[in-house]
Amino acid sequence: MTPELAARVLEALLQLHEELSVDAEAPWYVGMPDQTQVLHDELWLLAGSHPNSSSSALVEIWYRTGRSSLLPVQCTGELVSSRH
């Protein structure tokens, strides 16, 4: 992966961390190191699949996929958040 892609993943991680930290529907997210690592790993996988995506686009894709191993899901399999 290129340094530019790594920078986009880091920007996406920071954006996602900020959004989840203030989301009243995400009280389970407290930014612990293990949670951060999960988000980072998932964003890297998405970046590998979408190498030309901006950091904001990676966050959008992350929400759209709705299959984070970290997040509680509804019975529909969608993330529990009004974000998407």
C-alpha positions, 0 to 999 in steps of 0.5 A: 500500500502506498503512503497516500493510501495509508494516510487516507486510512488514518484520516478515515479512522480518525473521522470514524472515531470522532463520529462514533465518540459523539453518537448517542446511539453508540454508547458501546464505543469508548475508543479502547485500543482493541476497538481502534485496532478493529476499526483500523483493520476493517478500514485497511481491508476496505481501502484494499478493495477501494484503493482510489477512495477518499477517507470520507468515502471509506467511512461511508463504505464502512457504514454501508457494509454494516458488518463490522465485527465490533458493532452491535447489529439489529436482526436485519444485520444493519448497524444500530445507528441513524448515521446511514 
